[in-house]
Amino acid sequence: MKKKKRTSKIITTVVIGAFSLIFVLPLIWMISASLKPNYEIFNYPIRWIPNPPMVQNYITVWTDETMPFGLMYLNSLKIAVFTIIGKLIISAGAAYAFSKMRFPGKNFIFILFLASMMIPTQVTILPRFVLFKELGLYNTHASLILPALFDVSAIFLLRQFYSAVPIDLSESAVLDGASHFRIWAQIIVPLTKAPMASLAILALVTSWNDYFNPLIFIVSKNKYTVSLGINNYTADVYVNMGLAASVSAILPILLLYIFCQKYFEQSIASSGIKG
C-alpha cells in the first residue's frame, strides 16, 4: 500500500510539474528573448540561454530620456498605493455597514450595489471622460485613482467575511460602550487580516496592470504608467527592448506573489467557514 501511495504521489507530481512548465514556458521565453538582439528572438530552434546576454536592452529601457521607465514606475506605484489605501478604507467601511449595522433598506441598497456589477466598465468611459474634463481631472492621476476607490466586488468580498464573524462579539463590545469604529478596528480587522491583505494585493495587481484607463485619460508622457510605457516599444525594431520593459514590469508582481502567497491561501481556506 505504501509503495502504491508513493508511486501515485510521484506520478501526480510529475504530471502537475509538466503542466506547470507549460504555463511558465512563455515567461521563460520572454526573459530569454529580452536578453537577445532582435534578429535572434524568433530563431528556431530556440536558444534558451542567450550567448552573450544583452544587458544593454535593459539599460536602454531604463535610461531612455524620451520614455523614462523609472518615472513610469513611480507613477504606477503612486497610483497603486493611493488606490489600495482608499479602496481598503471605503470597502471596509461599507462592508462593515452592510454586515453589522442595521438601517432601513440595507438589503435593497446592497442588491443595487450587486446589480451595478453587471454594468461593463467600458460603458462608463464616456461619462467619466466628460466628467473629468469638466472637473479639470483629465490628464491627471486622480482620474485613475478616484474611480478605482469604489469597488463593488471588494465590498461584496469583505462583507462576506465580516458576516462570518460571530455577531456576539460586536454585541458584547456595544454593551461595553465601544463605538462602531472601535469594533471594526479592534475586533473585525484582526479576525479578517487575510481577506483584507488579499484585497490589497488584488488592488495592486489590477492598478499596476491597468492599460485601458491610462490610455484614455492620460496624455502627457511624464504622467505615463508602466503599461503605457511598454506600449511605446511596439515597433519591430524595438521588440527586444519591449520584452525587457515587460520583464521589468512584471518583477513587482512576481515578488508580490512570492512573499504574499500565504494570504491568498488563508483567505481561500477561510472562505467556506461559517460563523
C-alpha positions as CSV (number, residue, x, y, z in Angstrom):
1,M,0.0,0.0,0.0
2,K,2.8,2.4,0.9
3,K,4.5,1.7,-2.5
4,K,1.3,2.4,-4.3
5,K,0.7,5.6,-2.5
6,R,4.3,6.7,-3.1
7,T,4.1,5.8,-6.8
8,S,0.8,7.7,-7.1
9,K,2.3,10.8,-5.5
10,I,5.3,10.6,-7.8
11,I,3.1,10.4,-10.9
12,T,0.9,13.2,-9.6
13,T,3.9,15.4,-9.0
14,V,5.4,14.7,-12.5
15,V,2.0,15.5,-14.2
16,I,1.5,18.7,-12.2
17,G,5.1,19.7,-12.8
18,A,4.7,19.2,-16.6
19,F,1.5,21.3,-16.7
20,S,3.2,24.0,-14.6
21,L,6.1,24.1,-17.0
22,I,3.7,24.6,-19.9
23,F,2.2,27.7,-18.2
24,V,5.6,29.1,-17.2
25,L,7.3,28.5,-20.6
26,P,6.1,31.8,-22.2
27,L,7.5,33.7,-19.2
28,I,10.8,31.9,-19.5
29,W,10.9,32.6,-23.3
30,M,10.2,36.3,-22.6
31,I,13.0,36.6,-20.1
32,S,15.4,34.8,-22.5
33,A,14.3,36.8,-25.6
34,S,14.7,40.1,-23.6
35,L,18.4,39.4,-23.5
36,K,18.9,38.8,-27.2
37,P,19.3,41.0,-30.3
38,N,16.2,41.3,-32.5
39,Y,17.4,39.0,-35.2
40,E,17.8,36.1,-32.7
41,I,14.4,36.4,-30.9
42,F,12.4,34.3,-33.4
43,N,15.1,31.9,-34.5
44,Y,14.2,28.2,-34.4
45,P,15.2,26.1,-32.7
46,I,15.0,28.4,-29.7
47,R,18.3,29.1,-27.9
48,W,17.1,29.4,-24.3
49,I,20.4,30.7,-22.9
50,P,21.5,33.9,-24.7
51,N,25.2,34.0,-25.6
52,P,26.2,36.6,-24.8
53,P,23.3,38.1,-22.8
54,M,22.4,41.7,-24.0
55,V,22.0,43.5,-20.7
56,Q,22.1,46.7,-22.9
57,N,18.4,46.1,-23.7
58,Y,17.5,46.8,-20.0
59,I,20.0,49.7,-19.7
60,T,18.4,51.4,-22.8
61,V,14.9,51.0,-21.4
62,W,15.8,52.4,-18.0
63,T,17.9,55.3,-19.3
64,D,15.8,56.4,-22.2
65,E,15.2,60.1,-21.7
66,T,12.3,60.3,-24.1
67,M,10.4,57.5,-22.3
68,P,11.8,57.4,-18.7
69,F,10.8,54.0,-17.4
70,G,11.8,54.8,-13.9
71,L,9.4,57.7,-13.8
72,M,6.6,55.5,-15.1
73,Y,7.4,53.0,-12.3
74,L,7.0,55.8,-9.7
75,N,3.7,56.9,-11.4
76,S,2.3,53.4,-11.3
77,L,3.5,52.9,-7.7
78,K,1.9,56.2,-6.6
79,I,-1.4,55.3,-8.2
80,A,-1.4,51.8,-6.8
81,V,-0.6,53.0,-3.2
82,F,-3.3,55.6,-3.1
83,T,-5.8,53.2,-4.7
84,I,-5.0,50.4,-2.2
85,I,-5.4,52.7,0.8
86,G,-8.5,54.4,-0.4
87,K,-10.2,51.2,-1.6
88,L,-9.5,49.4,1.7
89,I,-10.9,52.2,3.8
90,I,-14.0,52.7,1.7
91,S,-14.7,49.0,1.1
92,A,-14.1,48.0,4.7
93,G,-16.4,50.8,5.9
94,A,-19.2,49.8,3.5
95,A,-18.8,46.1,4.2
96,Y,-19.0,46.7,7.9
97,A,-22.2,48.7,7.5
98,F,-23.8,46.0,5.3
99,S,-22.8,43.2,7.6
100,K,-23.0,44.5,11.2
101,M,-25.2,47.6,11.2
102,R,-29.0,47.9,11.0
103,F,-30.6,50.6,8.9
104,P,-33.7,50.9,6.7
105,G,-33.3,49.5,3.2
106,K,-30.0,47.8,3.9
107,N,-30.7,44.7,1.8
108,F,-32.3,46.7,-1.0
109,I,-29.3,49.0,-1.2
110,F,-26.9,46.0,-1.2
111,I,-28.8,44.4,-4.1
112,L,-28.5,47.7,-6.0
113,F,-24.7,47.5,-5.4
114,L,-24.6,44.0,-6.7
115,A,-26.7,44.9,-9.7
116,S,-24.1,47.6,-10.7
117,M,-21.5,44.8,-11.1
118,M,-23.3,43.8,-14.3
119,I,-22.5,47.2,-16.0
120,P,-19.4,46.8,-18.2
121,T,-16.6,49.3,-17.3
122,Q,-16.4,50.3,-20.9
123,V,-19.9,51.8,-20.8
124,T,-18.8,54.4,-18.2
125,I,-15.8,55.6,-20.2
126,L,-17.6,58.4,-22.0
127,P,-19.4,59.8,-18.9
128,R,-16.2,59.7,-16.9
129,F,-14.4,61.4,-19.8
130,V,-16.9,64.3,-19.8
131,L,-17.0,64.5,-16.0
132,F,-13.2,64.6,-15.6
133,K,-13.0,67.2,-18.4
134,E,-15.5,69.4,-16.6
135,L,-13.8,68.9,-13.2
136,G,-10.3,69.5,-14.5
137,L,-9.1,66.0,-13.7
138,Y,-8.4,64.9,-17.2
139,N,-4.7,64.0,-17.8
140,T,-4.1,63.7,-14.0
141,H,-3.5,60.6,-11.9
142,A,-6.7,61.4,-10.0
143,S,-8.7,60.3,-13.0
144,L,-7.2,56.8,-12.5
145,I,-7.4,56.7,-8.7
146,L,-10.9,58.0,-7.9
147,P,-12.9,55.5,-9.9
148,A,-10.8,52.6,-8.5
149,L,-11.7,53.6,-4.9
150,F,-15.3,52.4,-5.2
151,D,-15.2,48.7,-6.0
152,V,-18.4,46.8,-5.5
153,S,-16.6,43.5,-5.8
154,A,-14.3,44.5,-2.9
155,I,-17.3,45.5,-0.8
156,F,-19.0,42.2,-1.5
157,L,-15.9,40.2,-0.7
158,L,-15.3,41.9,2.7
159,R,-18.9,41.8,3.5
160,Q,-19.0,38.0,3.2
161,F,-16.0,37.7,5.5
162,Y,-17.3,40.2,8.0
163,S,-20.7,38.4,8.1
164,A,-18.8,35.2,9.1
165,V,-17.5,36.9,12.3
166,P,-19.9,36.0,15.2
167,I,-22.4,38.8,15.9
168,D,-22.0,38.1,19.6
169,L,-18.5,39.7,19.6
170,S,-19.8,43.0,18.3
171,E,-22.8,43.0,20.5
172,S,-20.7,42.4,23.6
173,A,-18.5,45.3,22.5
174,V,-21.5,47.5,22.1
175,L,-22.6,46.7,25.7
176,D,-19.2,47.7,26.9
177,G,-19.6,51.1,25.2
178,A,-17.5,50.5,22.1
179,S,-18.2,52.6,19.0
180,H,-18.6,51.1,15.6
181,F,-15.1,52.3,14.6
182,R,-13.6,50.6,17.6
183,I,-15.5,47.4,16.9
184,W,-14.2,47.4,13.4
185,A,-10.6,48.3,14.2
186,Q,-10.1,46.0,17.3
187,I,-12.4,43.1,16.6
188,I,-13.3,42.8,12.9
189,V,-9.9,43.7,11.3
190,P,-7.7,41.4,13.4
191,L,-10.1,38.5,12.5
192,T,-10.1,39.3,8.8
193,K,-6.5,40.2,8.1
194,A,-6.1,37.5,5.3
195,P,-9.0,38.7,3.1
196,M,-8.1,42.3,3.6
197,A,-4.5,41.5,2.6
198,S,-5.8,39.6,-0.4
199,L,-7.9,42.5,-1.4
200,A,-4.9,44.9,-1.1
201,I,-2.8,42.5,-3.3
202,L,-5.6,42.2,-5.9
203,A,-6.0,46.0,-6.0
204,L,-2.2,46.4,-6.5
205,V,-2.2,43.9,-9.4
206,T,-5.3,45.5,-11.0
207,S,-3.9,49.0,-10.7
208,W,-0.4,48.0,-11.9
209,N,-1.7,46.1,-15.0
210,D,-4.3,48.6,-16.0
211,Y,-3.8,49.8,-19.6
212,F,-7.3,50.8,-20.8
213,N,-7.9,53.7,-18.4
214,P,-4.5,55.3,-18.6
215,L,-4.7,55.1,-22.4
216,I,-8.0,57.1,-22.3
217,F,-7.3,59.6,-19.5
218,I,-3.5,60.2,-19.6
219,V,-1.9,62.2,-22.4
220,S,1.4,63.7,-21.0
221,K,4.4,61.3,-21.2
222,N,5.6,62.4,-17.8
223,K,2.4,61.0,-16.3
224,Y,2.5,57.7,-18.2
225,T,2.2,54.4,-16.3
226,V,4.2,51.3,-16.8
227,S,1.6,49.7,-19.1
228,L,1.7,52.8,-21.4
229,G,5.5,52.7,-21.4
230,I,5.5,49.1,-22.6
231,N,3.2,50.1,-25.4
232,N,5.8,52.5,-26.7
233,Y,8.0,49.6,-27.7
234,T,5.6,48.0,-30.3
235,A,7.6,48.6,-33.4
236,D,9.6,45.7,-34.9
237,V,12.9,47.4,-34.2
238,Y,12.1,47.6,-30.5
239,V,11.0,44.0,-29.9
240,N,13.9,43.1,-27.6
241,M,13.5,46.4,-25.6
242,G,9.8,45.9,-25.4
243,L,10.4,42.5,-23.9
244,A,12.9,44.0,-21.5
245,A,10.3,46.5,-20.4
246,S,7.8,43.8,-19.9
247,V,10.1,41.7,-17.7
248,S,10.9,44.8,-15.7
249,A,7.1,45.5,-15.3
250,I,6.3,42.0,-14.0
251,L,9.0,41.9,-11.4
252,P,6.9,43.6,-8.6
253,I,4.0,41.2,-9.3
254,L,6.3,38.2,-9.1
255,L,7.8,39.4,-5.8
256,L,4.3,40.1,-4.5
257,Y,3.2,36.6,-5.3
258,I,6.3,35.0,-3.7
259,F,6.0,36.9,-0.4
260,C,2.2,37.2,-0.1
261,Q,1.0,33.8,-1.4
262,K,0.1,32.7,2.1
263,Y,-2.6,35.4,2.4
264,F,-4.3,34.1,-0.7
265,E,-4.2,30.6,0.8
266,Q,-5.6,31.7,4.1
267,S,-8.4,33.7,2.6
268,I,-9.4,30.8,0.3
269,A,-9.2,28.3,3.2
270,S,-11.4,30.5,5.4
271,S,-13.9,31.5,2.7
272,G,-16.1,28.4,3.4
273,I,-16.2,28.8,7.2
274,K,-19.5,30.0,8.6
275,G,-19.7,32.0,11.8
